[in-house]
């Protein structure tokens, strides 16, 4: 398994934020993309996703949001 770097985990969140800030149409597309990810994930919690050697500190606190968006995208 490949080890994920913090930059690789945070990049999808940064791109989603940049898309939302760029313009209204890209904001709608980014939210639709994340909504499709949420619909496909369904009832799974973040703890059910494969960790791929990600540090357990990413499962708690504010880093949890970046990891969640990483798995959705």
mmJSON file of the N, C-alpha and C atoms, coordinates in Angstrom:
{"data_MODEL":{"atom_site":{
"group_PDB":["ATOM","ATOM","ATOM","ATOM","ATOM","ATOM","ATOM","ATOM","ATOM","ATOM","ATOM","ATOM","ATOM","ATOM","ATOM","ATOM","ATOM","ATOM","ATOM","ATOM","ATOM","ATOM","ATOM","ATOM","ATOM","ATOM","ATOM","ATOM","ATOM","ATOM","ATOM","ATOM","ATOM","ATOM","ATOM","ATOM","ATOM","ATOM","ATOM","ATOM","ATOM","ATOM","ATOM","ATOM","ATOM","ATOM","ATOM","ATOM","ATOM","ATOM","ATOM","ATOM","ATOM","ATOM","ATOM","ATOM","ATOM","ATOM","ATOM","ATOM","ATOM","ATOM","ATOM","ATOM","ATOM","ATOM","ATOM","ATOM","ATOM","ATOM","ATOM","ATOM","ATOM","ATOM","ATOM","ATOM","ATOM","ATOM","ATOM","ATOM","ATOM","ATOM","ATOM","ATOM","ATOM","ATOM","ATOM","ATOM","ATOM","ATOM","ATOM","ATOM","ATOM","ATOM","ATOM","ATOM","ATOM","ATOM","ATOM","ATOM","ATOM","ATOM","ATOM","ATOM","ATOM","ATOM","ATOM","ATOM","ATOM","ATOM","ATOM","ATOM","ATOM","ATOM","ATOM","ATOM","ATOM","ATOM","ATOM","ATOM","ATOM","ATOM","ATOM","ATOM","ATOM","ATOM","ATOM","ATOM","ATOM","ATOM","ATOM","ATOM","ATOM","ATOM","ATOM","ATOM","ATOM","ATOM","ATOM","ATOM","ATOM","ATOM","ATOM","ATOM","ATOM","ATOM","ATOM","ATOM","ATOM","ATOM","ATOM","ATOM","ATOM","ATOM","ATOM","ATOM","ATOM","ATOM","ATOM","ATOM","ATOM","ATOM","ATOM","ATOM","ATOM","ATOM","ATOM","ATOM","ATOM","ATOM","ATOM","ATOM","ATOM","ATOM","ATOM","ATOM","ATOM","ATOM","ATOM","ATOM","ATOM","ATOM","ATOM","ATOM","ATOM","ATOM","ATOM","ATOM","ATOM","ATOM","ATOM","ATOM","ATOM","ATOM","ATOM","ATOM","ATOM","ATOM","ATOM","ATOM","ATOM","ATOM","ATOM","ATOM","ATOM","ATOM","ATOM","ATOM","ATOM","ATOM","ATOM","ATOM","ATOM","ATOM","ATOM","ATOM","ATOM","ATOM","ATOM"],
"id":[1,2,3,4,5,6,7,8,9,10,11,12,13,14,15,16,17,18,19,20,21,22,23,24,25,26,27,28,29,30,31,32,33,34,35,36,37,38,39,40,41,42,43,44,45,46,47,48,49,50,51,52,53,54,55,56,57,58,59,60,61,62,63,64,65,66,67,68,69,70,71,72,73,74,75,76,77,78,79,80,81,82,83,84,85,86,87,88,89,90,91,92,93,94,95,96,97,98,99,100,101,102,103,104,105,106,107,108,109,110,111,112,113,114,115,116,117,118,119,120,121,122,123,124,125,126,127,128,129,130,131,132,133,134,135,136,137,138,139,140,141,142,143,144,145,146,147,148,149,150,151,152,153,154,155,156,157,158,159,160,161,162,163,164,165,166,167,168,169,170,171,172,173,174,175,176,177,178,179,180,181,182,183,184,185,186,187,188,189,190,191,192,193,194,195,196,197,198,199,200,201,202,203,204,205,206,207,208,209,210,211,212,213,214,215,216,217,218,219],
"type_symbol":["N","C","C","N","C","C","N","C","C","N","C","C","N","C","C","N","C","C","N","C","C","N","C","C","N","C","C","N","C","C","N","C","C","N","C","C","N","C","C","N","C","C","N","C","C","N","C","C","N","C","C","N","C","C","N","C","C","N","C","C","N","C","C","N","C","C","N","C","C","N","C","C","N","C","C","N","C","C","N","C","C","N","C","C","N","C","C","N","C","C","N","C","C","N","C","C","N","C","C","N","C","C","N","C","C","N","C","C","N","C","C","N","C","C","N","C","C","N","C","C","N","C","C","N","C","C","N","C","C","N","C","C","N","C","C","N","C","C","N","C","C","N","C","C","N","C","C","N","C","C","N","C","C","N","C","C","N","C","C","N","C","C","N","C","C","N","C","C","N","C","C","N","C","C","N","C","C","N","C","C","N","C","C","N","C","C","N","C","C","N","C","C","N","C","C","N","C","C","N","C","C","N","C","C","N","C","C","N","C","C","N","C","C","N","C","C","N","C","C"],
"label_atom_id":["N","CA","C","N","CA","C","N","CA","C","N","CA","C","N","CA","C","N","CA","C","N","CA","C","N","CA","C","N","CA","C","N","CA","C","N","CA","C","N","CA","C","N","CA","C","N","CA","C","N","CA","C","N","CA","C","N","CA","C","N","CA","C","N","CA","C","N","CA","C","N","CA","C","N","CA","C","N","CA","C","N","CA","C","N","CA","C","N","CA","C","N","CA","C","N","CA","C","N","CA","C","N","CA","C","N","CA","C","N","CA","C","N","CA","C","N","CA","C","N","CA","C","N","CA","C","N","CA","C","N","CA","C","N","CA","C","N","CA","C","N","CA","C","N","CA","C","N","CA","C","N","CA","C","N","CA","C","N","CA","C","N","CA","C","N","CA","C","N","CA","C","N","CA","C","N","CA","C","N","CA","C","N","CA","C","N","CA","C","N","CA","C","N","CA","C","N","CA","C","N","CA","C","N","CA","C","N","CA","C","N","CA","C","N","CA","C","N","CA","C","N","CA","C","N","CA","C","N","CA","C","N","CA","C","N","CA","C","N","CA","C","N","CA","C","N","CA","C","N","CA","C","N","CA","C"],
"label_alt_id":[null,null,null,null,null,null,null,null,null,null,null,null,null,null,null,null,null,null,null,null,null,null,null,null,null,null,null,null,null,null,null,null,null,null,null,null,null,null,null,null,null,null,null,null,null,null,null,null,null,null,null,null,null,null,null,null,null,null,null,null,null,null,null,null,null,null,null,null,null,null,null,null,null,null,null,null,null,null,null,null,null,null,null,null,null,null,null,null,null,null,null,null,null,null,null,null,null,null,null,null,null,null,null,null,null,null,null,null,null,null,null,null,null,null,null,null,null,null,null,null,null,null,null,null,null,null,null,null,null,null,null,null,null,null,null,null,null,null,null,null,null,null,null,null,null,null,null,null,null,null,null,null,null,null,null,null,null,null,null,null,null,null,null,null,null,null,null,null,null,null,null,null,null,null,null,null,null,null,null,null,null,null,null,null,null,null,null,null,null,null,null,null,null,null,null,null,null,null,null,null,null,null,null,null,null,null,null,null,null,null,null,null,null,null,null,null,null,null,null],
"label_comp_id":["UNK","UNK","UNK","UNK","UNK","UNK","UNK","UNK","UNK","UNK","UNK","UNK","UNK","UNK","UNK","UNK","UNK","UNK","UNK","UNK","UNK","UNK","UNK","UNK","UNK","UNK","UNK","UNK","UNK","UNK","UNK","UNK","UNK","UNK","UNK","UNK","UNK","UNK","UNK","UNK","UNK","UNK","UNK","UNK","UNK","UNK","UNK","UNK","UNK","UNK","UNK","UNK","UNK","UNK","UNK","UNK","UNK","UNK","UNK","UNK","UNK","UNK","UNK","UNK","UNK","UNK","UNK","UNK","UNK","UNK","UNK","UNK","UNK","UNK","UNK","UNK","UNK","UNK","UNK","UNK","UNK","UNK","UNK","UNK","UNK","UNK","UNK","UNK","UNK","UNK","UNK","UNK","UNK","UNK","UNK","UNK","UNK","UNK","UNK","UNK","UNK","UNK","UNK","UNK","UNK","UNK","UNK","UNK","UNK","UNK","UNK","UNK","UNK","UNK","UNK","UNK","UNK","UNK","UNK","UNK","UNK","UNK","UNK","UNK","UNK","UNK","UNK","UNK","UNK","UNK","UNK","UNK","UNK","UNK","UNK","UNK","UNK","UNK","UNK","UNK","UNK","UNK","UNK","UNK","UNK","UNK","UNK","UNK","UNK","UNK","UNK","UNK","UNK","UNK","UNK","UNK","UNK","UNK","UNK","UNK","UNK","UNK","UNK","UNK","UNK","UNK","UNK","UNK","UNK","UNK","UNK","UNK","UNK","UNK","UNK","UNK","UNK","UNK","UNK","UNK","UNK","UNK","UNK","UNK","UNK","UNK","UNK","UNK","UNK","UNK","UNK","UNK","UNK","UNK","UNK","UNK","UNK","UNK","UNK","UNK","UNK","UNK","UNK","UNK","UNK","UNK","UNK","UNK","UNK","UNK","UNK","UNK","UNK","UNK","UNK","UNK","UNK","UNK","UNK"],
"label_asym_id":["A","A","A","A","A","A","A","A","A","A","A","A","A","A","A","A","A","A","A","A","A","A","A","A","A","A","A","A","A","A","A","A","A","A","A","A","A","A","A","A","A","A","A","A","A","A","A","A","A","A","A","A","A","A","A","A","A","A","A","A","A","A","A","A","A","A","A","A","A","A","A","A","A","A","A","A","A","A","A","A","A","A","A","A","A","A","A","A","A","A","A","A","A","A","A","A","A","A","A","A","A","A","A","A","A","A","A","A","A","A","A","A","A","A","A","A","A","A","A","A","A","A","A","A","A","A","A","A","A","A","A","A","A","A","A","A","A","A","A","A","A","A","A","A","A","A","A","A","A","A","A","A","A","A","A","A","A","A","A","A","A","A","A","A","A","A","A","A","A","A","A","A","A","A","A","A","A","A","A","A","A","A","A","A","A","A","A","A","A","A","A","A","A","A","A","A","A","A","A","A","A","A","A","A","A","A","A","A","A","A","A","A","A","A","A","A","A","A","A"],
"label_entity_id":["1","1","1","1","1","1","1","1","1","1","1","1","1","1","1","1","1","1","1","1","1","1","1","1","1","1","1","1","1","1","1","1","1","1","1","1","1","1","1","1","1","1","1","1","1","1","1","1","1","1","1","1","1","1","1","1","1","1","1","1","1","1","1","1","1","1","1","1","1","1","1","1","1","1","1","1","1","1","1","1","1","1","1","1","1","1","1","1","1","1","1","1","1","1","1","1","1","1","1","1","1","1","1","1","1","1","1","1","1","1","1","1","1","1","1","1","1","1","1","1","1","1","1","1","1","1","1","1","1","1","1","1","1","1","1","1","1","1","1","1","1","1","1","1","1","1","1","1","1","1","1","1","1","1","1","1","1","1","1","1","1","1","1","1","1","1","1","1","1","1","1","1","1","1","1","1","1","1","1","1","1","1","1","1","1","1","1","1","1","1","1","1","1","1","1","1","1","1","1","1","1","1","1","1","1","1","1","1","1","1","1","1","1","1","1","1","1","1","1"],
"label_seq_id":[1,1,1,2,2,2,3,3,3,4,4,4,5,5,5,6,6,6,7,7,7,8,8,8,9,9,9,10,10,10,11,11,11,12,12,12,13,13,13,14,14,14,15,15,15,16,16,16,17,17,17,18,18,18,19,19,19,20,20,20,21,21,21,22,22,22,23,23,23,24,24,24,25,25,25,26,26,26,27,27,27,28,28,28,29,29,29,30,30,30,31,31,31,32,32,32,33,33,33,34,34,34,35,35,35,36,36,36,37,37,37,38,38,38,39,39,39,40,40,40,41,41,41,42,42,42,43,43,43,44,44,44,45,45,45,46,46,46,47,47,47,48,48,48,49,49,49,50,50,50,51,51,51,52,52,52,53,53,53,54,54,54,55,55,55,56,56,56,57,57,57,58,58,58,59,59,59,60,60,60,61,61,61,62,62,62,63,63,63,64,64,64,65,65,65,66,66,66,67,67,67,68,68,68,69,69,69,70,70,70,71,71,71,72,72,72,73,73,73],
"pdbx_PDB_ins_code":[null,null,null,null,null,null,null,null,null,null,null,null,null,null,null,null,null,null,null,null,null,null,null,null,null,null,null,null,null,null,null,null,null,null,null,null,null,null,null,null,null,null,null,null,null,null,null,null,null,null,null,null,null,null,null,null,null,null,null,null,null,null,null,null,null,null,null,null,null,null,null,null,null,null,null,null,null,null,null,null,null,null,null,null,null,null,null,null,null,null,null,null,null,null,null,null,null,null,null,null,null,null,null,null,null,null,null,null,null,null,null,null,null,null,null,null,null,null,null,null,null,null,null,null,null,null,null,null,null,null,null,null,null,null,null,null,null,null,null,null,null,null,null,null,null,null,null,null,null,null,null,null,null,null,null,null,null,null,null,null,null,null,null,null,null,null,null,null,null,null,null,null,null,null,null,null,null,null,null,null,null,null,null,null,null,null,null,null,null,null,null,null,null,null,null,null,null,null,null,null,null,null,null,null,null,null,null,null,null,null,null,null,null,null,null,null,null,null,null],
"Cartn_x":[0.827,0.0,0.872,0.387,1.104,0.822,1.85,1.672,1.21,0.172,-0.384,0.27,0.675,1.274,0.157,0.421,-0.587,-1.0,-0.072,-0.393,-1.382,-1.158,-2.043,-3.442,-3.538,-4.837,-5.579,-4.871,-5.506,-5.782,-5.172,-5.324,-6.769,-7.555,-8.949,-9.772,-9.558,-10.278,-9.886,-8.602,-8.133,-8.715,-8.783,-9.358,-10.855,-11.557,-12.99,-13.241,-12.441,-12.584,-12.263,-11.219,-10.864,-11.956,-12.548,-13.631,-14.85,-15.152,-16.301,-16.069,-14.837,-14.525,-14.391,-14.151,-13.887,-15.114,-16.224,-17.434,-18.641,-19.804,-21.03,-21.207,-20.981,-21.141,-20.175,-18.925,-18.008,-18.362,-18.968,-19.445,-20.536,-21.451,-22.528,-21.965,-21.023,-20.425,-19.664,-18.897,-18.135,-19.071,-20.139,-21.09,-21.838,-22.135,-22.777,-21.841,-20.559,-19.569,-19.464,-19.392,-19.332,-20.641,-21.765,-23.047,-23.111,-22.599,-22.545,-21.658,-20.562,-19.697,-20.404,-21.169,-21.916,-22.971,-23.654,-24.681,-24.069,-22.882,-22.26,-21.683,-21.274,-20.727,-21.851,-22.969,-24.125,-23.927,-24.099,-24.118,-22.748,-21.704,-20.375,-19.831,-19.227,-18.563,-17.119,-16.461,-15.071,-14.173,-14.523,-13.71,-13.784,-14.771,-14.904,-14.048,-13.502,-12.686,-11.293,-10.63,-9.253,-8.349,-7.44,-6.584,-5.332,-4.834,-3.657,-2.476,-2.181,-1.05,-1.164,-2.372,-2.581,-2.541,-1.869,-1.744,-3.124,-3.264,-4.55,-4.941,-3.993,-4.342,-5.202,-5.23,-6.088,-7.548,-7.8,-9.171,-9.848,-9.157,-9.696,-9.431,-10.309,-10.102,-10.367,-9.811,-10.085,-9.53,-8.536,-7.975,-8.967,-9.921,-10.927,-11.724,-11.987,-12.737,-11.941,-10.647,-9.806,-9.765,-9.683,-9.663,-11.008,-12.101,-13.431,-13.63,-13.216,-13.324,-12.407,-11.248,-10.335,-11.023,-11.729,-12.405,-13.626,-14.298,-15.461,-15.073,-14.0,-13.575,-12.909],
"Cartn_y":[-1.183,0.0,1.247,2.238,3.498,4.371,4.995,5.911,7.267,7.795,9.081,10.216,11.238,12.399,13.362,14.236,15.228,16.127,16.439,17.264,16.532,15.256,14.47,14.346,14.276,14.164,15.502,16.599,17.924,18.53,18.016,18.592,18.595,17.518,17.594,18.65,18.828,19.87,21.251,21.455,22.748,23.032,22.007,22.198,22.475,21.816,22.065,23.488,23.937,25.311,26.319,26.055,26.966,26.992,25.846,25.796,26.55,26.416,27.131,28.636,29.06,30.488,31.102,30.278,30.803,31.46,30.743,31.304,30.478,31.003,30.309,28.978,28.911,27.616,26.536,26.903,25.893,25.532,26.46,26.175,25.101,25.243,24.27,22.912,22.924,21.664,20.976,21.738,21.149,20.558,21.263,20.73,19.518,19.515,18.342,17.141,17.387,16.309,15.709,16.55,16.062,15.383,15.891,15.258,13.861,13.711,12.386,11.447,11.978,11.167,10.728,11.625,11.289,10.235,10.378,9.396,8.033,7.991,6.7,6.035,6.845,6.297,5.741,6.45,5.967,6.04,4.923,4.887,4.65,4.528,4.224,5.397,5.099,6.135,6.268,7.309,7.531,6.395,5.782,4.691,3.43,3.321,2.153,2.24,3.404,3.571,2.986,2.556,2.101,3.267,3.014,4.082,4.262,3.211,3.291,3.97,3.531,4.037,5.518,6.044,7.418,7.403,8.369,8.447,8.541,7.918,7.931,9.318,10.247,11.604,12.294,11.76,12.302,11.905,10.97,10.534,11.361,12.302,13.146,14.61,15.476,16.91,17.457,18.63,19.299,18.55,17.755,16.985,15.956,15.597,14.615,15.089,16.384,16.931,16.745,17.027,16.858,15.403,14.493,13.063,12.618,13.148,12.801,13.264,14.501,15.021,14.224,13.822,13.005,11.709,11.065,9.819,10.058,11.179,11.468,11.77,12.512,12.889,11.711],
"Cartn_z":[0.0,0.0,0.0,-0.706,-0.821,0.4,0.911,2.041,1.517,2.118,1.698,2.474,1.754,2.405,2.808,3.789,4.168,2.998,2.11,0.945,0.035,-0.168,-1.026,-0.431,0.876,1.53,1.504,1.661,1.723,0.35,-0.696,-2.024,-2.526,-2.393,-2.862,-2.137,-0.85,-0.108,-0.614,-0.857,-1.364,-2.75,-3.6,-4.93,-4.859,-3.95,-3.79,-3.295,-2.354,-1.844,-2.945,-3.722,-4.815,-5.876,-6.173,-7.16,-6.657,-5.381,-4.814,-4.798,-4.616,-4.571,-5.962,-6.965,-8.308,-8.926,-8.952,-9.548,-9.119,-9.385,-8.997,-9.741,-11.061,-11.743,-11.225,-10.967,-10.435,-8.999,-8.279,-6.929,-6.989,-7.928,-8.089,-8.513,-9.434,-9.898,-8.766,-7.982,-6.872,-5.821,-5.49,-4.52,-5.062,-6.355,-6.961,-6.937,-7.186,-7.155,-5.745,-4.736,-3.355,-2.959,-3.454,-3.172,-3.789,-5.004,-5.627,-4.814,-4.27,-3.415,-2.149,-1.547,-0.331,-0.643,-1.773,-2.156,-2.423,-3.005,-3.293,-2.041,-1.077,0.162,1.029,1.078,1.823,3.319,3.98,5.437,6.059,5.281,5.825,6.631,7.751,8.542,8.085,8.534,8.153,8.64,9.744,10.281,9.43,8.533,7.668,6.41,6.116,4.921,5.146,4.064,4.222,4.612,5.501,6.01,5.153,4.528,3.663,4.346,5.535,6.328,6.655,6.737,7.181,8.702,9.276,10.725,11.37,12.534,13.231,13.727,13.799,14.216,13.163,11.927,10.883,11.104,11.979,12.246,13.322,13.908,14.967,14.648,15.099,14.977,13.597,13.293,12.029,10.816,11.006,9.888,9.364,10.176,9.791,8.572,8.474,7.338,6.049,6.089,4.899,4.469,5.42,5.094,4.546,5.078,4.597,3.158,2.865,1.48,0.564,1.036,0.222,-0.208,0.705,0.374,-0.507,-0.354,-1.197,-2.634,-2.8,-4.147,-4.795],
"occupancy":[1.0,1.0,1.0,1.0,1.0,1.0,1.0,1.0,1.0,1.0,1.0,1.0,1.0,1.0,1.0,1.0,1.0,1.0,1.0,1.0,1.0,1.0,1.0,1.0,1.0,1.0,1.0,1.0,1.0,1.0,1.0,1.0,1.0,1.0,1.0,1.0,1.0,1.0,1.0,1.0,1.0,1.0,1.0,1.0,1.0,1.0,1.0,1.0,1.0,1.0,1.0,1.0,1.0,1.0,1.0,1.0,1.0,1.0,1.0,1.0,1.0,1.0,1.0,1.0,1.0,1.0,1.0,1.0,1.0,1.0,1.0,1.0,1.0,1.0,1.0,1.0,1.0,1.0,1.0,1.0,1.0,1.0,1.0,1.0,1.0,1.0,1.0,1.0,1.0,1.0,1.0,1.0,1.0,1.0,1.0,1.0,1.0,1.0,1.0,1.0,1.0,1.0,1.0,1.0,1.0,1.0,1.0,1.0,1.0,1.0,1.0,1.0,1.0,1.0,1.0,1.0,1.0,1.0,1.0,1.0,1.0,1.0,1.0,1.0,1.0,1.0,1.0,1.0,1.0,1.0,1.0,1.0,1.0,1.0,1.0,1.0,1.0,1.0,1.0,1.0,1.0,1.0,1.0,1.0,1.0,1.0,1.0,1.0,1.0,1.0,1.0,1.0,1.0,1.0,1.0,1.0,1.0,1.0,1.0,1.0,1.0,1.0,1.0,1.0,1.0,1.0,1.0,1.0,1.0,1.0,1.0,1.0,1.0,1.0,1.0,1.0,1.0,1.0,1.0,1.0,1.0,1.0,1.0,1.0,1.0,1.0,1.0,1.0,1.0,1.0,1.0,1.0,1.0,1.0,1.0,1.0,1.0,1.0,1.0,1.0,1.0,1.0,1.0,1.0,1.0,1.0,1.0,1.0,1.0,1.0,1.0,1.0,1.0,1.0,1.0,1.0,1.0,1.0,1.0],
"B_iso_or_equiv":[0.0,0.0,0.0,0.0,0.0,0.0,0.0,0.0,0.0,0.0,0.0,0.0,0.0,0.0,0.0,0.0,0.0,0.0,0.0,0.0,0.0,0.0,0.0,0.0,0.0,0.0,0.0,0.0,0.0,0.0,0.0,0.0,0.0,0.0,0.0,0.0,0.0,0.0,0.0,0.0,0.0,0.0,0.0,0.0,0.0,0.0,0.0,0.0,0.0,0.0,0.0,0.0,0.0,0.0,0.0,0.0,0.0,0.0,0.0,0.0,0.0,0.0,0.0,0.0,0.0,0.0,0.0,0.0,0.0,0.0,0.0,0.0,0.0,0.0,0.0,0.0,0.0,0.0,0.0,0.0,0.0,0.0,0.0,0.0,0.0,0.0,0.0,0.0,0.0,0.0,0.0,0.0,0.0,0.0,0.0,0.0,0.0,0.0,0.0,0.0,0.0,0.0,0.0,0.0,0.0,0.0,0.0,0.0,0.0,0.0,0.0,0.0,0.0,0.0,0.0,0.0,0.0,0.0,0.0,0.0,0.0,0.0,0.0,0.0,0.0,0.0,0.0,0.0,0.0,0.0,0.0,0.0,0.0,0.0,0.0,0.0,0.0,0.0,0.0,0.0,0.0,0.0,0.0,0.0,0.0,0.0,0.0,0.0,0.0,0.0,0.0,0.0,0.0,0.0,0.0,0.0,0.0,0.0,0.0,0.0,0.0,0.0,0.0,0.0,0.0,0.0,0.0,0.0,0.0,0.0,0.0,0.0,0.0,0.0,0.0,0.0,0.0,0.0,0.0,0.0,0.0,0.0,0.0,0.0,0.0,0.0,0.0,0.0,0.0,0.0,0.0,0.0,0.0,0.0,0.0,0.0,0.0,0.0,0.0,0.0,0.0,0.0,0.0,0.0,0.0,0.0,0.0,0.0,0.0,0.0,0.0,0.0,0.0,0.0,0.0,0.0,0.0,0.0,0.0],
"pdbx_formal_charge":[null,null,null,null,null,null,null,null,null,null,null,null,null,null,null,null,null,null,null,null,null,null,null,null,null,null,null,null,null,null,null,null,null,null,null,null,null,null,null,null,null,null,null,null,null,null,null,null,null,null,null,null,null,null,null,null,null,null,null,null,null,null,null,null,null,null,null,null,null,null,null,null,null,null,null,null,null,null,null,null,null,null,null,null,null,null,null,null,null,null,null,null,null,null,null,null,null,null,null,null,null,null,null,null,null,null,null,null,null,null,null,null,null,null,null,null,null,null,null,null,null,null,null,null,null,null,null,null,null,null,null,null,null,null,null,null,null,null,null,null,null,null,null,null,null,null,null,null,null,null,null,null,null,null,null,null,null,null,null,null,null,null,null,null,null,null,null,null,null,null,null,null,null,null,null,null,null,null,null,null,null,null,null,null,null,null,null,null,null,null,null,null,null,null,null,null,null,null,null,null,null,null,null,null,null,null,null,null,null,null,null,null,null,null,null,null,null,null,null],
"auth_seq_id":[1,1,1,2,2,2,3,3,3,4,4,4,5,5,5,6,6,6,7,7,7,8,8,8,9,9,9,10,10,10,11,11,11,12,12,12,13,13,13,14,14,14,15,15,15,16,16,16,17,17,17,18,18,18,19,19,19,20,20,20,21,21,21,22,22,22,23,23,23,24,24,24,25,25,25,26,26,26,27,27,27,28,28,28,29,29,29,30,30,30,31,31,31,32,32,32,33,33,33,34,34,34,35,35,35,36,36,36,37,37,37,38,38,38,39,39,39,40,40,40,41,41,41,42,42,42,43,43,43,44,44,44,45,45,45,46,46,46,47,47,47,48,48,48,49,49,49,50,50,50,51,51,51,52,52,52,53,53,53,54,54,54,55,55,55,56,56,56,57,57,57,58,58,58,59,59,59,60,60,60,61,61,61,62,62,62,63,63,63,64,64,64,65,65,65,66,66,66,67,67,67,68,68,68,69,69,69,70,70,70,71,71,71,72,72,72,73,73,73],
"auth_comp_id":["UNK","UNK","UNK","UNK","UNK","UNK","UNK","UNK","UNK","UNK","UNK","UNK","UNK","UNK","UNK","UNK","UNK","UNK","UNK","UNK","UNK","UNK","UNK","UNK","UNK","UNK","UNK","UNK","UNK","UNK","UNK","UNK","UNK","UNK","UNK","UNK","UNK","UNK","UNK","UNK","UNK","UNK","UNK","UNK","UNK","UNK","UNK","UNK","UNK","UNK","UNK","UNK","UNK","UNK","UNK","UNK","UNK","UNK","UNK","UNK","UNK","UNK","UNK","UNK","UNK","UNK","UNK","UNK","UNK","UNK","UNK","UNK","UNK","UNK","UNK","UNK","UNK","UNK","UNK","UNK","UNK","UNK","UNK","UNK","UNK","UNK","UNK","UNK","UNK","UNK","UNK","UNK","UNK","UNK","UNK","UNK","UNK","UNK","UNK","UNK","UNK","UNK","UNK","UNK","UNK","UNK","UNK","UNK","UNK","UNK","UNK","UNK","UNK","UNK","UNK","UNK","UNK","UNK","UNK","UNK","UNK","UNK","UNK","UNK","UNK","UNK","UNK","UNK","UNK","UNK","UNK","UNK","UNK","UNK","UNK","UNK","UNK","UNK","UNK","UNK","UNK","UNK","UNK","UNK","UNK","UNK","UNK","UNK","UNK","UNK","UNK","UNK","UNK","UNK","UNK","UNK","UNK","UNK","UNK","UNK","UNK","UNK","UNK","UNK","UNK","UNK","UNK","UNK","UNK","UNK","UNK","UNK","UNK","UNK","UNK","UNK","UNK","UNK","UNK","UNK","UNK","UNK","UNK","UNK","UNK","UNK","UNK","UNK","UNK","UNK","UNK","UNK","UNK","UNK","UNK","UNK","UNK","UNK","UNK","UNK","UNK","UNK","UNK","UNK","UNK","UNK","UNK","UNK","UNK","UNK","UNK","UNK","UNK","UNK","UNK","UNK","UNK","UNK","UNK"],
"auth_asym_id":["A","A","A","A","A","A","A","A","A","A","A","A","A","A","A","A","A","A","A","A","A","A","A","A","A","A","A","A","A","A","A","A","A","A","A","A","A","A","A","A","A","A","A","A","A","A","A","A","A","A","A","A","A","A","A","A","A","A","A","A","A","A","A","A","A","A","A","A","A","A","A","A","A","A","A","A","A","A","A","A","A","A","A","A","A","A","A","A","A","A","A","A","A","A","A","A","A","A","A","A","A","A","A","A","A","A","A","A","A","A","A","A","A","A","A","A","A","A","A","A","A","A","A","A","A","A","A","A","A","A","A","A","A","A","A","A","A","A","A","A","A","A","A","A","A","A","A","A","A","A","A","A","A","A","A","A","A","A","A","A","A","A","A","A","A","A","A","A","A","A","A","A","A","A","A","A","A","A","A","A","A","A","A","A","A","A","A","A","A","A","A","A","A","A","A","A","A","A","A","A","A","A","A","A","A","A","A","A","A","A","A","A","A","A","A","A","A","A","A"],
"auth_atom_id":["N","CA","C","N","CA","C","N","CA","C","N","CA","C","N","CA","C","N","CA","C","N","CA","C","N","CA","C","N","CA","C","N","CA","C","N","CA","C","N","CA","C","N","CA","C","N","CA","C","N","CA","C","N","CA","C","N","CA","C","N","CA","C","N","CA","C","N","CA","C","N","CA","C","N","CA","C","N","CA","C","N","CA","C","N","CA","C","N","CA","C","N","CA","C","N","CA","C","N","CA","C","N","CA","C","N","CA","C","N","CA","C","N","CA","C","N","CA","C","N","CA","C","N","CA","C","N","CA","C","N","CA","C","N","CA","C","N","CA","C","N","CA","C","N","CA","C","N","CA","C","N","CA","C","N","CA","C","N","CA","C","N","CA","C","N","CA","C","N","CA","C","N","CA","C","N","CA","C","N","CA","C","N","CA","C","N","CA","C","N","CA","C","N","CA","C","N","CA","C","N","CA","C","N","CA","C","N","CA","C","N","CA","C","N","CA","C","N","CA","C","N","CA","C","N","CA","C","N","CA","C","N","CA","C","N","CA","C","N","CA","C","N","CA","C","N","CA","C","N","CA","C","N","CA","C"],
"pdbx_PDB_model_num":[1,1,1,1,1,1,1,1,1,1,1,1,1,1,1,1,1,1,1,1,1,1,1,1,1,1,1,1,1,1,1,1,1,1,1,1,1,1,1,1,1,1,1,1,1,1,1,1,1,1,1,1,1,1,1,1,1,1,1,1,1,1,1,1,1,1,1,1,1,1,1,1,1,1,1,1,1,1,1,1,1,1,1,1,1,1,1,1,1,1,1,1,1,1,1,1,1,1,1,1,1,1,1,1,1,1,1,1,1,1,1,1,1,1,1,1,1,1,1,1,1,1,1,1,1,1,1,1,1,1,1,1,1,1,1,1,1,1,1,1,1,1,1,1,1,1,1,1,1,1,1,1,1,1,1,1,1,1,1,1,1,1,1,1,1,1,1,1,1,1,1,1,1,1,1,1,1,1,1,1,1,1,1,1,1,1,1,1,1,1,1,1,1,1,1,1,1,1,1,1,1,1,1,1,1,1,1,1,1,1,1,1,1,1,1,1,1,1,1]
}}}
